[in-house]
Amino acid sequence: MGFIVSLGLTGQAKDGPIEMEIRSHYETLLKEAAGIRDRVKNGQDLGELPTLDGLRYAIKKDLIDPFHNYAVSTYGNQIDLPEHTVKVASVSLKIGKSLKYDPKKLLELGLASFVENVGMYTIPDHIIQKSEKLDPEEIATIRGHPEKSYEILSRASTRYQWLAEVSLQTHERADGSGYPQGLRGVEISEFASIMGLADTYVALTSERPYRRRWVPADAVRLMLSEGKTQFPTRILRAFMNEISLYPVGAYVKLNNGSLGRVISTEKNQPLRPHVKILRDFRGHKAEKSTVIRLLEHPLLYIKEALSTGGE
């Protein structure tokens, strides 16, 4: 026997001005990322980097959380690198926010996370799109993209030379297991560690030609397990404070049998997010947009994470 599904916030889903503005800025950022991709693929220098008004808007208006929620809930092409870039920027900003970065530092982090992966655009499409296991030469090509990013960004505006060094370190790990230089601990820029963690999480929870995307809850558990030695404790803690065990976009089954998708999280309450109900305990598709704030309903809890919510 299930609880009444309509517990919590109810009402028809409808975008307001803020939601529409966030979508507009998200799409603008995708276009800017695609523009960078096209210039790199055509062998052109980046010159002046984009102003990133979308990120500036989210930071100034304190909308990092809803911007992130929209970004990670949007799924396009499974190998779309511009989309990956915007998602990494959104996760990085969430971590920076938890670390109490001021607006100027948040914008610098956003810019760094937006361009750190430009070297990936130099990799041939047949390698990026390959569904079979990569051979040693192809793996070496992919692992060489941080140096490519460094070269590309070194030729950008002299105001942004620091970005080249940060991009070179994004795949370094605190225990020395990263590449290309095998740096350890404090040798690695904090920005690089933040972006490295964000990049790993977004990659795990995205579709790839050679595997399905990880269930977000499983990706978070992996990050907590393997990330203990690879990322500084304070950054990993900030990630958990902001992303939660059941992050935005995760499909879940509640103990009353209903299925839903996490649309928002509660700080310091990783097991009690806000869940939009997709199917009731009978398996019927929800007719209304019903959101349950689990923190307000102690009898309801998440029983398991799912790969799909039956939308």
C-alpha positions in Angstrom: 0.0 0.0 0.0 1.6 3.3 -1.1 1.6 6.7 0.4 -0.4 9.4 -1.4 2.0 10.6 -4.2 0.8 14.2 -4.1 2.5 14.9 -0.8 4.7 18.0 -1.1 4.7 20.7 -3.7 2.2 20.3 -6.6 1.2 22.2 -9.7 1.7 22.1 -13.4 5.3 22.6 -14.6 5.7 25.9 -16.2 8.9 27.9 -16.9 9.0 31.4 -15.4 11.2 34.3 -16.4 14.2 33.0 -14.5 14.0 29.5 -16.0 13.6 31.0 -19.5 16.6 33.2 -18.9 18.7 30.3 -17.7 17.8 28.3 -20.7 18.7 31.2 -23.0 22.1 31.7 -21.3 22.8 27.9 -21.4 22.1 27.8 -25.1 24.4 30.8 -25.7 27.2 29.1 -23.8 26.7 26.0 -26.0 27.1 28.2 -29.1 30.3 29.8 -27.6 31.7 26.4 -26.9 30.9 25.3 -30.4 32.6 28.4 -31.8 35.8 27.5 -29.9 35.5 23.9 -31.2 35.2 25.1 -34.8 38.1 27.5 -34.5 40.4 24.8 -33.1 39.3 22.3 -35.7 40.0 24.8 -38.4 43.5 25.5 -37.0 42.7 29.1 -36.0 44.0 30.8 -32.8 41.4 31.5 -30.2 42.4 35.2 -29.9 40.2 36.9 -27.3 38.3 34.3 -25.3 34.5 34.6 -24.9 33.0 36.9 -22.3 30.8 34.1 -20.9 27.9 36.3 -20.1 25.9 33.2 -19.2 28.2 32.3 -16.4 28.6 35.9 -15.3 24.8 36.2 -15.1 24.5 33.0 -13.0 27.2 34.2 -10.6 25.9 37.8 -10.3 22.3 36.7 -9.7 23.2 33.9 -7.4 21.7 31.4 -9.8 24.6 28.8 -9.9 22.3 26.1 -8.4 19.4 26.4 -10.9 21.9 26.9 -13.8 23.7 23.7 -12.7 20.3 21.9 -12.3 19.3 22.8 -15.9 22.7 21.9 -17.4 23.0 18.4 -15.8 19.4 17.6 -16.6 19.9 18.3 -20.3 21.1 15.5 -22.5 22.0 15.9 -26.2 24.5 14.2 -28.3 26.4 11.5 -26.3 29.8 12.8 -27.7 29.0 16.5 -27.8 32.1 18.1 -26.4 30.6 21.6 -26.2 27.7 20.2 -24.0 30.3 18.4 -21.9 32.2 21.7 -21.5 29.1 23.6 -20.2 28.2 20.8 -17.8 31.8 20.8 -16.4 31.6 24.5 -15.9 28.3 24.2 -14.0 29.7 21.5 -11.7 32.9 23.5 -11.1 31.0 26.6 -10.1 29.0 24.5 -7.6 32.2 23.4 -6.0 33.7 26.9 -6.1 30.5 28.2 -4.4 30.8 25.6 -1.6 34.5 26.7 -1.2 33.2 30.3 -0.6 34.9 31.7 -3.7 34.0 35.4 -4.3 32.3 36.4 -7.6 35.6 37.3 -9.3 37.2 34.0 -8.4 34.1 32.1 -9.5 34.2 33.8 -12.9 37.9 32.9 -13.3 37.0 29.3 -12.4 34.1 29.3 -14.8 36.4 30.6 -17.6 39.1 28.0 -16.8 36.6 25.1 -16.8 35.1 26.4 -20.1 38.4 26.3 -22.0 40.5 23.6 -20.3 39.5 20.9 -22.6 40.1 22.6 -26.0 42.9 20.1 -26.8 40.2 17.5 -27.2 39.0 19.2 -30.3 42.3 18.3 -32.0 41.6 14.6 -31.7 40.2 12.9 -34.8 36.5 12.2 -34.7 37.0 8.5 -35.5 38.8 8.1 -32.1 36.2 10.2 -30.2 33.4 8.2 -31.7 34.9 4.8 -31.5 32.7 2.2 -29.8 35.4 -0.5 -29.5 38.3 -0.6 -27.2 41.0 2.0 -28.1 44.4 0.7 -29.1 47.5 2.0 -27.3 48.2 4.6 -30.0 44.7 6.0 -29.7 44.9 6.1 -25.9 48.2 8.0 -26.2 46.5 10.5 -28.5 43.7 11.2 -26.1 46.1 11.4 -23.1 48.1 14.0 -25.1 45.2 16.5 -25.1 46.3 18.4 -22.0 49.5 19.4 -23.9 47.4 20.4 -26.9 45.2 22.5 -24.6 48.3 24.2 -23.2 49.7 25.0 -26.7 46.3 26.4 -27.9 45.8 28.6 -24.8 49.4 29.8 -24.8 48.6 31.4 -28.1 45.5 33.2 -26.8 45.4 36.7 -25.4 48.3 37.4 -23.1 45.8 38.2 -20.3 45.0 34.6 -20.1 48.3 32.8 -20.0 47.5 31.4 -16.6 44.8 29.3 -18.2 47.3 27.4 -20.2 49.1 26.2 -17.0 45.8 25.3 -15.4 44.6 23.3 -18.4 47.8 21.3 -18.4 47.1 20.1 -14.9 43.5 19.1 -15.1 44.2 15.4 -15.4 46.9 15.4 -12.6 45.9 13.7 -9.4 46.9 14.3 -5.8 48.4 10.8 -5.4 50.6 11.2 -8.5 48.5 8.9 -10.7 47.5 11.5 -13.2 49.1 12.9 -16.4 51.0 14.3 -18.2 53.6 15.3 -15.5 52.6 13.1 -12.6 52.3 16.0 -10.2 51.3 15.5 -6.6 49.4 17.3 -3.8 50.0 21.0 -3.6 51.9 20.9 -6.9 48.5 20.9 -8.6 46.4 24.1 -9.0 43.2 24.1 -6.9 41.3 25.1 -10.0 42.8 22.1 -11.9 41.7 19.8 -9.1 38.2 21.2 -9.1 37.9 20.9 -12.9 39.4 17.4 -12.8 36.8 16.2 -10.4 34.0 17.9 -12.3 35.2 16.5 -15.6 35.3 13.0 -14.2 31.8 13.2 -12.7 30.3 14.6 -15.9 32.1 12.0 -18.1 30.8 9.2 -15.9 27.2 10.4 -16.0 27.2 11.0 -19.8 26.5 8.5 -22.6 29.6 7.4 -24.5 29.9 5.3 -27.7 31.5 2.5 -25.7 29.3 2.5 -22.6 26.0 3.6 -21.1 26.1 6.5 -18.7 26.5 5.8 -15.0 23.6 6.2 -12.6 24.5 9.5 -10.9 24.3 7.9 -7.4 26.7 5.2 -8.5 29.0 7.8 -10.0 29.0 9.7 -6.7 29.9 6.6 -4.7 32.8 5.9 -7.1 34.0 9.4 -6.7 33.9 9.1 -2.9 35.7 5.7 -3.0 38.5 6.4 -5.6 38.5 10.2 -5.2 39.9 10.0 -1.6 43.4 9.7 -2.9 43.0 11.5 -6.1 41.5 14.8 -5.0 42.2 17.1 -2.0 39.8 16.4 0.9 38.3 19.9 1.0 37.4 19.8 -2.7 35.9 16.3 -2.4 33.9 17.5 0.6 32.7 20.6 -1.3 31.7 18.4 -4.2 29.6 16.2 -1.8 28.0 19.2 -0.1 26.8 20.6 -3.4 26.1 17.5 -5.6 24.7 15.1 -3.0 24.5 11.3 -3.1 21.4 11.6 -5.2 22.3 14.5 -7.5 20.1 16.5 -9.8 19.0 14.3 -12.7 19.1 11.0 -10.8 16.2 8.7 -11.2 15.0 7.1 -8.0 12.4 4.7 -6.6 10.8 5.7 -3.3 9.8 3.3 -0.6 6.1 3.8 -1.5 6.9 2.4 -5.0 6.6 5.6 -6.9 9.4 6.6 -9.4 10.8 10.0 -9.8 13.7 12.2 -10.8 15.7 14.4 -8.5 15.3 18.1 -9.4 17.0 19.8 -6.4 19.1 18.8 -3.4 19.2 19.8 0.2 22.5 21.1 1.5 23.9 18.8 4.3 21.0 16.4 3.7 22.4 14.1 0.8 19.6 11.5 1.3 16.6 14.0 1.2 16.5 15.7 -2.1 13.4 17.1 -4.0 11.9 14.5 -6.2 9.6 15.1 -9.2 7.2 12.1 -9.4 7.1 10.5 -12.8 5.1 7.4 -12.0 2.9 6.6 -9.0 3.1 3.4 -6.9 0.8 1.6 -9.4 3.2 2.4 -12.2 0.8 4.9 -13.8 2.4 7.9 -15.4 1.9 11.0 -13.3 -0.6 13.4 -14.8 0.5 16.5 -12.8 3.9 17.9 -12.0 4.2 16.7 -8.4 7.3 17.5 -6.4 8.0 15.9 -3.0 10.5 17.5 -0.6 11.7 14.5 1.2 12.9 16.5 4.1 9.3 17.4 4.9 8.1 13.8 4.7 10.0 11.6 7.2 8.0 8.5 6.2 9.2 8.7 2.6 12.7 7.9 1.6 14.7 6.8 -1.5 14.8 3.0 -1.7 17.1 2.8 -4.7 18.7 4.7 -7.6 17.6 3.8 -11.2 19.0 4.1 -14.7 15.6 5.4 -16.0 12.4 6.8 -14.5 10.0 5.6 -17.3 9.5 9.1 -18.8 
